[in-house]
Amino acid sequence: MYIFINYDVKDERCAKLMKFLRRHLFHLQESVFVGEVTEKNYKVIISGIEKIIDSDYDKVIIYKMKSAKVFKISTMGKQKWIENII
């Protein structure tokens, strides 16, 4: 499956969450991560996020798709994007 994760968390948890997500996904932009994952890896990521965030203050949005081929991404401005990552 292919996932997009974006988040808005308090400063004190931001670095920890970013470091965790970098171990599993591609850091696309600021608080946005993307990548192809297995079901097992997906569960590891979800569990890790739940341990880091405070659900009373933080917000994490996960877009889950069956494949990277089911959507098209357009970008504008300066890009960190590597075209062949998908």
KOLGU-4560 file (N, C-alpha, C; in nm, 3 decimals, padded with zeros to 5 digits):
<recs>
<n_xx: 00.085 n_yy: -00.117 n_zz: 00.000 ca_xx: 00.000 ca_yy: 00.000 ca_zz: 00.000 c_xx: 00.089 c_yy: 00.123 c_zz: 00.000 mol: A seq: 1 type: MET>
<n_xx: 00.032 n_yy: 00.235 n_zz: -00.037 ca_xx: 00.104 ca_yy: 00.362 ca_zz: -00.042 c_xx: 00.036 c_yy: 00.458 c_zz: 00.056 mol: A seq: 2 type: TYR>
<n_xx: 00.116 n_yy: 00.527 n_zz: 00.138 ca_xx: 00.056 ca_yy: 00.618 ca_zz: 00.235 c_xx: 00.120 c_yy: 00.757 c_zz: 00.229 mol: A seq: 3 type: ILE>
<n_xx: 00.037 n_yy: 00.855 n_zz: 00.263 ca_xx: 00.080 ca_yy: 00.992 ca_zz: 00.287 c_xx: 00.050 c_yy: 01.018 c_zz: 00.434 mol: A seq: 4 type: PHE>
<n_xx: 00.144 n_yy: 01.075 n_zz: 00.506 ca_xx: 00.118 ca_yy: 01.115 ca_zz: 00.645 c_xx: 00.155 c_yy: 01.261 c_zz: 00.658 mol: A seq: 5 type: ILE>
<n_xx: 00.062 n_yy: 01.339 n_zz: 00.710 ca_xx: 00.097 ca_yy: 01.477 ca_zz: 00.747 c_xx: 00.051 c_yy: 01.500 c_zz: 00.890 mol: A seq: 6 type: ASN>
<n_xx: 00.121 n_yy: 01.591 n_zz: 00.957 ca_xx: 00.095 ca_yy: 01.608 ca_zz: 01.099 c_xx: 00.112 c_yy: 01.752 c_zz: 01.143 mol: A seq: 7 type: TYR>
<n_xx: 00.048 n_yy: 01.782 n_zz: 01.255 ca_xx: 00.062 ca_yy: 01.910 ca_zz: 01.323 c_xx: 00.071 c_yy: 01.876 c_zz: 01.472 mol: A seq: 8 type: ASP>
<n_xx: 00.191 n_yy: 01.880 n_zz: 01.525 ca_xx: 00.213 ca_yy: 01.841 ca_zz: 01.665 c_xx: 00.287 c_yy: 01.952 c_zz: 01.740 mol: A seq: 9 type: VAL>
<n_xx: 00.278 n_yy: 01.950 n_zz: 01.871 ca_xx: 00.348 ca_yy: 02.047 ca_zz: 01.955 c_xx: 00.499 c_yy: 02.035 c_zz: 01.932 mol: A seq: 10 type: LYS>
<n_xx: 00.568 n_yy: 02.146 n_zz: 01.946 ca_xx: 00.712 ca_yy: 02.152 ca_zz: 01.920 c_xx: 00.791 c_yy: 02.045 c_zz: 01.994 mol: A seq: 11 type: ASP>
<n_xx: 00.753 n_yy: 02.018 n_zz: 02.117 ca_xx: 00.831 ca_yy: 01.923 ca_zz: 02.197 c_xx: 00.822 c_yy: 01.779 c_zz: 02.146 mol: A seq: 12 type: GLU>
<n_xx: 00.726 n_yy: 01.748 n_zz: 02.060 ca_xx: 00.713 ca_yy: 01.613 ca_zz: 02.004 c_xx: 00.747 c_yy: 01.609 c_zz: 01.856 mol: A seq: 13 type: ARG>
<n_xx: 00.762 n_yy: 01.724 n_zz: 01.795 ca_xx: 00.783 ca_yy: 01.732 ca_zz: 01.650 c_xx: 00.910 c_yy: 01.659 c_zz: 01.605 mol: A seq: 14 type: CYS>
<n_xx: 01.022 n_yy: 01.688 n_zz: 01.668 ca_xx: 01.149 ca_yy: 01.626 ca_zz: 01.629 c_xx: 01.146 c_yy: 01.475 c_zz: 01.646 mol: A seq: 15 type: ALA>
<n_xx: 01.085 n_yy: 01.430 n_zz: 01.753 ca_xx: 01.078 ca_yy: 01.286 ca_zz: 01.779 c_xx: 00.992 c_yy: 01.216 c_zz: 01.673 mol: A seq: 16 type: LYS>
<n_xx: 00.879 n_yy: 01.276 n_zz: 01.639 ca_xx: 00.792 ca_yy: 01.218 ca_zz: 01.537 c_xx: 00.861 c_yy: 01.219 c_zz: 01.401 mol: A seq: 17 type: LEU>
<n_xx: 00.927 n_yy: 01.328 n_zz: 01.367 ca_xx: 00.996 ca_yy: 01.337 ca_zz: 01.239 c_xx: 01.106 c_yy: 01.231 c_zz: 01.229 mol: A seq: 18 type: MET>
<n_xx: 01.183 n_yy: 01.215 n_zz: 01.335 ca_xx: 01.290 ca_yy: 01.115 ca_zz: 01.336 c_xx: 01.232 c_yy: 00.974 c_zz: 01.318 mol: A seq: 19 type: LYS>
<n_xx: 01.122 n_yy: 00.945 n_zz: 01.386 ca_xx: 01.057 ca_yy: 00.815 ca_zz: 01.372 c_xx: 01.009 c_yy: 00.792 c_zz: 01.229 mol: A seq: 20 type: PHE>
<n_xx: 00.940 n_yy: 00.890 n_zz: 01.172 ca_xx: 00.885 ca_yy: 00.873 ca_zz: 01.038 c_xx: 00.994 c_yy: 00.862 c_zz: 00.931 mol: A seq: 21 type: LEU>
<n_xx: 01.106 n_yy: 00.930 n_zz: 00.951 ca_xx: 01.217 ca_yy: 00.921 ca_zz: 00.855 c_xx: 01.274 c_yy: 00.780 c_zz: 00.846 mol: A seq: 22 type: ARG>
<n_xx: 01.257 n_yy: 00.701 n_zz: 00.949 ca_xx: 01.306 ca_yy: 00.562 ca_zz: 00.945 c_xx: 01.216 c_yy: 00.473 c_zz: 00.858 mol: A seq: 23 type: ARG>
<n_xx: 01.095 n_yy: 00.520 n_zz: 00.829 ca_xx: 00.999 ca_yy: 00.436 ca_zz: 00.758 c_xx: 00.953 c_yy: 00.490 c_zz: 00.623 mol: A seq: 24 type: HIS>
<n_xx: 00.960 n_yy: 00.623 n_zz: 00.606 ca_xx: 00.902 ca_yy: 00.686 ca_zz: 00.488 c_xx: 00.995 c_yy: 00.792 c_zz: 00.430 mol: A seq: 25 type: LEU>
<n_xx: 00.960 n_yy: 00.842 n_zz: 00.312 ca_xx: 01.033 ca_yy: 00.950 ca_zz: 00.247 c_xx: 00.979 c_yy: 01.084 c_zz: 00.297 mol: A seq: 26 type: PHE>
<n_xx: 01.070 n_yy: 01.172 n_zz: 00.342 ca_xx: 01.031 ca_yy: 01.304 ca_zz: 00.393 c_xx: 01.011 c_yy: 01.396 c_zz: 00.273 mol: A seq: 27 type: HIS>
<n_xx: 00.887 n_yy: 01.419 n_zz: 00.238 ca_xx: 00.852 ca_yy: 01.494 ca_zz: 00.118 c_xx: 00.862 c_yy: 01.644 c_zz: 00.138 mol: A seq: 28 type: LEU>
<n_xx: 00.803 n_yy: 01.694 n_zz: 00.247 ca_xx: 00.800 ca_yy: 01.838 ca_zz: 00.270 c_xx: 00.759 c_yy: 01.865 c_zz: 00.414 mol: A seq: 29 type: GLN>
<n_xx: 00.832 n_yy: 01.954 n_zz: 00.482 ca_xx: 00.799 ca_yy: 01.994 ca_zz: 00.619 c_xx: 00.740 c_yy: 01.877 c_zz: 00.699 mol: A seq: 30 type: GLU>
<n_xx: 00.611 n_yy: 01.876 n_zz: 00.720 ca_xx: 00.548 ca_yy: 01.771 ca_zz: 00.801 c_xx: 00.470 c_yy: 01.672 c_zz: 00.715 mol: A seq: 31 type: SER>
<n_xx: 00.526 n_yy: 01.636 n_zz: 00.600 ca_xx: 00.461 ca_yy: 01.542 ca_zz: 00.507 c_xx: 00.558 c_yy: 01.429 c_zz: 00.474 mol: A seq: 32 type: VAL>
<n_xx: 00.512 n_yy: 01.308 n_zz: 00.491 ca_xx: 00.590 ca_yy: 01.188 ca_zz: 00.460 c_xx: 00.509 c_yy: 01.098 c_zz: 00.368 mol: A seq: 33 type: PHE>
<n_xx: 00.577 n_yy: 01.027 n_zz: 00.279 ca_xx: 00.511 ca_yy: 00.936 ca_zz: 00.186 c_xx: 00.591 c_yy: 00.808 c_zz: 00.172 mol: A seq: 34 type: VAL>
<n_xx: 00.525 n_yy: 00.704 n_zz: 00.127 ca_xx: 00.599 ca_yy: 00.582 ca_zz: 00.098 c_xx: 00.513 c_yy: 00.460 c_zz: 00.079 mol: A seq: 35 type: GLY>
<n_xx: 00.575 n_yy: 00.361 n_zz: 00.019 ca_xx: 00.514 ca_yy: 00.229 ca_zz: -00.002 c_xx: 00.545 c_yy: 00.146 c_zz: 00.121 mol: A seq: 36 type: GLU>
<n_xx: 00.444 n_yy: 00.085 n_zz: 00.181 ca_xx: 00.464 ca_yy: 00.005 ca_zz: 00.302 c_xx: 00.383 c_yy: -00.124 c_zz: 00.294 mol: A seq: 37 type: VAL>
<n_xx: 00.428 n_yy: -00.222 n_zz: 00.368 ca_xx: 00.351 ca_yy: -00.345 ca_zz: 00.383 c_xx: 00.247 c_yy: -00.325 c_zz: 00.493 mol: A seq: 38 type: THR>
<n_xx: 00.155 n_yy: -00.415 n_zz: 00.505 ca_xx: 00.055 ca_yy: -00.408 ca_zz: 00.612 c_xx: 00.123 c_yy: -00.414 c_zz: 00.748 mol: A seq: 39 type: GLU>
<n_xx: 00.224 n_yy: -00.498 n_zz: 00.760 ca_xx: 00.298 ca_yy: -00.510 ca_zz: 00.886 c_xx: 00.369 c_yy: -00.379 c_zz: 00.920 mol: A seq: 40 type: LYS>
<n_xx: 00.435 n_yy: -00.320 n_zz: 00.821 ca_xx: 00.504 ca_yy: -00.193 ca_zz: 00.842 c_xx: 00.405 c_yy: -00.081 c_zz: 00.876 mol: A seq: 41 type: ASN>
<n_xx: 00.289 n_yy: -00.084 n_zz: 00.813 ca_xx: 00.185 ca_yy: 00.015 ca_zz: 00.840 c_xx: 00.147 c_yy: 00.011 c_zz: 00.988 mol: A seq: 42 type: TYR>
<n_xx: 00.129 n_yy: -00.109 n_zz: 01.040 ca_xx: 00.092 ca_yy: -00.125 ca_zz: 01.181 c_xx: 00.202 c_yy: -00.076 c_zz: 01.273 mol: A seq: 43 type: LYS>
<n_xx: 00.328 n_yy: -00.099 n_zz: 01.237 ca_xx: 00.441 ca_yy: -00.050 ca_zz: 01.315 c_xx: 00.440 c_yy: 00.102 c_zz: 01.317 mol: A seq: 44 type: VAL>
<n_xx: 00.415 n_yy: 00.164 n_zz: 01.203 ca_xx: 00.412 ca_yy: 00.310 ca_zz: 01.193 c_xx: 00.299 c_yy: 00.367 c_zz: 01.278 mol: A seq: 45 type: ILE>
<n_xx: 00.181 n_yy: 00.310 n_zz: 01.268 ca_xx: 00.066 ca_yy: 00.357 ca_zz: 01.346 c_xx: 00.094 c_yy: 00.345 c_zz: 01.495 mol: A seq: 46 type: ILE>
<n_xx: 00.147 n_yy: 00.233 n_zz: 01.535 ca_xx: 00.178 ca_yy: 00.210 ca_zz: 01.677 c_xx: 00.282 c_yy: 00.311 c_zz: 01.727 mol: A seq: 47 type: SER>
<n_xx: 00.384 n_yy: 00.336 n_zz: 01.645 ca_xx: 00.487 ca_yy: 00.431 ca_zz: 01.682 c_xx: 00.433 c_yy: 00.573 c_zz: 01.696 mol: A seq: 48 type: GLY>
<n_xx: 00.348 n_yy: 00.611 n_zz: 01.604 ca_xx: 00.287 ca_yy: 00.745 ca_zz: 01.609 c_xx: 00.204 c_yy: 00.760 c_zz: 01.736 mol: A seq: 49 type: ILE>
<n_xx: 00.124 n_yy: 00.658 n_zz: 01.768 ca_xx: 00.039 ca_yy: 00.663 ca_zz: 01.887 c_xx: 00.120 c_yy: 00.679 c_zz: 02.015 mol: A seq: 50 type: GLU>
<n_xx: 00.241 n_yy: 00.623 n_zz: 02.017 ca_xx: 00.327 ca_yy: 00.634 ca_zz: 02.135 c_xx: 00.389 c_yy: 00.772 c_zz: 02.149 mol: A seq: 51 type: LYS>
<n_xx: 00.403 n_yy: 00.843 n_zz: 02.038 ca_xx: 00.471 ca_yy: 00.973 ca_zz: 02.039 c_xx: 00.376 c_yy: 01.090 c_zz: 02.061 mol: A seq: 52 type: ILE>
<n_xx: 00.260 n_yy: 01.087 n_zz: 01.996 ca_xx: 00.172 ca_yy: 01.205 ca_zz: 01.999 c_xx: 00.087 c_yy: 01.211 c_zz: 02.126 mol: A seq: 53 type: ILE>
<n_xx: 00.035 n_yy: 01.328 n_zz: 02.151 ca_xx: -00.065 ca_yy: 01.349 ca_zz: 02.256 c_xx: -00.195 c_yy: 01.378 c_zz: 02.182 mol: A seq: 54 type: ASP>
<n_xx: -00.287 n_yy: 01.284 n_zz: 02.185 ca_xx: -00.410 ca_yy: 01.297 ca_zz: 02.105 c_xx: -00.500 c_yy: 01.411 c_zz: 02.150 mol: A seq: 55 type: SER>
<n_xx: -00.473 n_yy: 01.470 n_zz: 02.265 ca_xx: -00.551 ca_yy: 01.586 ca_zz: 02.309 c_xx: -00.505 c_yy: 01.714 c_zz: 02.239 mol: A seq: 56 type: ASP>
<n_xx: -00.382 n_yy: 01.716 n_zz: 02.187 ca_xx: -00.327 ca_yy: 01.838 ca_zz: 02.127 c_xx: -00.280 c_yy: 01.821 c_zz: 01.983 mol: A seq: 57 type: TYR>
<n_xx: -00.236 n_yy: 01.704 n_zz: 01.948 ca_xx: -00.173 ca_yy: 01.680 ca_zz: 01.818 c_xx: -00.271 c_yy: 01.622 c_zz: 01.717 mol: A seq: 58 type: ASP>
<n_xx: -00.235 n_yy: 01.639 n_zz: 01.589 ca_xx: -00.319 ca_yy: 01.586 ca_zz: 01.482 c_xx: -00.229 c_yy: 01.520 c_zz: 01.378 mol: A seq: 59 type: LYS>
<n_xx: -00.262 n_yy: 01.397 n_zz: 01.340 ca_xx: -00.193 ca_yy: 01.325 ca_zz: 01.235 c_xx: -00.299 c_yy: 01.276 c_zz: 01.137 mol: A seq: 60 type: VAL>
<n_xx: -00.276 n_yy: 01.303 n_zz: 01.009 ca_xx: -00.369 ca_yy: 01.258 ca_zz: 00.905 c_xx: -00.295 c_yy: 01.158 c_zz: 00.816 mol: A seq: 61 type: ILE>
<n_xx: -00.356 n_yy: 01.043 n_zz: 00.793 ca_xx: -00.296 ca_yy: 00.939 ca_zz: 00.711 c_xx: -00.387 c_yy: 00.910 c_zz: 00.593 mol: A seq: 62 type: ILE>
<n_xx: -00.333 n_yy: 00.924 n_zz: 00.474 ca_xx: -00.405 ca_yy: 00.889 ca_zz: 00.351 c_xx: -00.348 c_yy: 00.756 c_zz: 00.306 mol: A seq: 63 type: TYR>
<n_xx: -00.434 n_yy: 00.658 n_zz: 00.294 ca_xx: -00.392 ca_yy: 00.522 ca_zz: 00.262 c_xx: -00.451 c_yy: 00.481 c_zz: 00.128 mol: A seq: 64 type: LYS>
<n_xx: -00.365 n_yy: 00.438 n_zz: 00.035 ca_xx: -00.409 ca_yy: 00.395 ca_zz: -00.097 c_xx: -00.354 c_yy: 00.257 c_zz: -00.128 mol: A seq: 65 type: MET>
<n_xx: -00.420 n_yy: 00.188 n_zz: -00.216 ca_xx: -00.374 ca_yy: 00.054 ca_zz: -00.252 c_xx: -00.242 c_yy: 00.058 c_zz: -00.327 mol: A seq: 66 type: LYS>
<n_xx: -00.220 n_yy: 00.167 n_zz: -00.404 ca_xx: -00.100 ca_yy: 00.176 ca_zz: -00.486 c_xx: -00.070 c_yy: 00.321 c_zz: -00.518 mol: A seq: 67 type: SER>
<n_xx: 00.056 n_yy: 00.350 n_zz: -00.547 ca_xx: 00.096 ca_yy: 00.484 ca_zz: -00.587 c_xx: 00.043 c_yy: 00.517 c_zz: -00.726 mol: A seq: 68 type: ALA>
<n_xx: -00.003 n_yy: 00.420 n_zz: -00.799 ca_xx: -00.050 ca_yy: 00.439 ca_zz: -00.937 c_xx: -00.193 c_yy: 00.493 c_zz: -00.945 mol: A seq: 69 type: LYS>
<n_xx: -00.263 n_yy: 00.504 n_zz: -00.834 ca_xx: -00.403 ca_yy: 00.545 ca_zz: -00.838 c_xx: -00.423 c_yy: 00.696 c_zz: -00.827 mol: A seq: 70 type: VAL>
<n_xx: -00.315 n_yy: 00.773 n_zz: -00.824 ca_xx: -00.329 ca_yy: 00.917 ca_zz: -00.815 c_xx: -00.214 c_yy: 00.985 c_zz: -00.889 mol: A seq: 71 type: PHE>
<n_xx: -00.231 n_yy: 01.112 n_zz: -00.916 ca_xx: -00.127 ca_yy: 01.191 ca_zz: -00.980 c_xx: -00.093 c_yy: 01.308 c_zz: -00.888 mol: A seq: 72 type: LYS>
<n_xx: 00.035 n_yy: 01.335 n_zz: -00.872 ca_xx: 00.079 ca_yy: 01.445 ca_zz: -00.786 c_xx: 00.132 c_yy: 01.558 c_zz: -00.874 mol: A seq: 73 type: ILE>
<n_xx: 00.085 n_yy: 01.678 n_zz: -00.847 ca_xx: 00.136 ca_yy: 01.797 ca_zz: -00.912 c_xx: 00.199 c_yy: 01.885 c_zz: -00.806 mol: A seq: 74 type: SER>
<n_xx: 00.311 n_yy: 01.946 n_zz: -00.838 ca_xx: 00.378 ca_yy: 02.034 ca_zz: -00.742 c_xx: 00.407 c_yy: 02.169 c_zz: -00.805 mol: A seq: 75 type: THR>
<n_xx: 00.417 n_yy: 02.271 n_zz: -00.721 ca_xx: 00.453 ca_yy: 02.405 ca_zz: -00.766 c_xx: 00.558 c_yy: 02.459 c_zz: -00.671 mol: A seq: 76 type: MET>
<n_xx: 00.646 n_yy: 02.542 n_zz: -00.719 ca_xx: 00.749 ca_yy: 02.600 ca_zz: -00.634 c_xx: 00.867 c_yy: 02.508 c_zz: -00.615 mol: A seq: 77 type: GLY>
<n_xx: 00.953 n_yy: 02.542 n_zz: -00.521 ca_xx: 01.073 ca_yy: 02.464 ca_zz: -00.493 c_xx: 01.036 c_yy: 02.323 c_zz: -00.449 mol: A seq: 78 type: LYS>
<n_xx: 01.103 n_yy: 02.224 n_zz: -00.506 ca_xx: 01.066 ca_yy: 02.086 ca_zz: -00.480 c_xx: 01.181 c_yy: 02.006 c_zz: -00.422 mol: A seq: 79 type: GLN>
<n_xx: 01.149 n_yy: 01.924 n_zz: -00.323 ca_xx: 01.242 ca_yy: 01.823 ca_zz: -00.273 c_xx: 01.210 c_yy: 01.691 c_zz: -00.341 mol: A seq: 80 type: LYS>
<n_xx: 01.103 n_yy: 01.690 n_zz: -00.414 ca_xx: 01.047 ca_yy: 01.568 ca_zz: -00.472 c_xx: 01.143 c_yy: 01.503 c_zz: -00.570 mol: A seq: 81 type: TRP>
<n_xx: 01.160 n_yy: 01.375 n_zz: -00.557 ca_xx: 01.237 ca_yy: 01.296 ca_zz: -00.653 c_xx: 01.135 c_yy: 01.226 c_zz: -00.740 mol: A seq: 82 type: ILE>
<n_xx: 01.131 n_yy: 01.260 n_zz: -00.868 ca_xx: 01.024 ca_yy: 01.213 ca_zz: -00.958 c_xx: 01.007 c_yy: 01.061 c_zz: -00.960 mol: A seq: 83 type: GLU>
<n_xx: 01.113 n_yy: 00.986 n_zz: -00.955 ca_xx: 01.099 ca_yy: 00.842 ca_zz: -00.966 c_xx: 01.076 c_yy: 00.772 c_zz: -00.832 mol: A seq: 84 type: ASN>
<n_xx: 01.046 n_yy: 00.846 n_zz: -00.728 ca_xx: 01.021 ca_yy: 00.785 ca_zz: -00.597 c_xx: 00.891 c_yy: 00.704 c_zz: -00.598 mol: A seq: 85 type: ILE>
<n_xx: 00.796 n_yy: 00.744 n_zz: -00.682 ca_xx: 00.667 ca_yy: 00.674 ca_zz: -00.685 c_xx: 00.671 c_yy: 00.559 c_zz: -00.781 mol: A seq: 86 type: ILE>
</recs>
